[in-house]
Amino acid sequence: DVIIDTLIIEEDRPAHIAKHNIIIDEVLEVFTGNYVYIAGRENRWLVIGKTAKKVFLTIVLGERSEENTYGLITARPARREERSFYIEYITQKGGEEEDEDKAS
């Protein structure tokens, strides 16, 4: 499981994700709600979730040596297949509001 006790945000990350029109607060919002994750390349995880404004983001995290500690690599708008994966998974688990997600 991807349990994030500590998220390390290097000094250059806010400017990097700003290129995708995303701010750190939006990244943090995803982690406070429902999110799903899939293994990425090179010990990385793709975390897919929604901001408070219901914007789907994909956040790329790198594992660190400390338990439940990850470094923020990047964040970007979620791709269509990532949004679909999120909706399908959350709907199966019964953890998401049903109405607005069906239209996404």
Secondary structure as UniProt FT lines:
FT   STRAND          6..8
FT   TURN            11..12
FT   HELIX           13..18
FT   TURN            19..21
FT   HELIX           24..32
FT   STRAND          35..39
FT   TURN            42..43
FT   STRAND          44..50
FT   TURN            52..53
FT   STRAND          56..63
FT   TURN            67..68
FT   STRAND          69..77
FT   HELIX           80..93
FT   HELIX           100..103
//
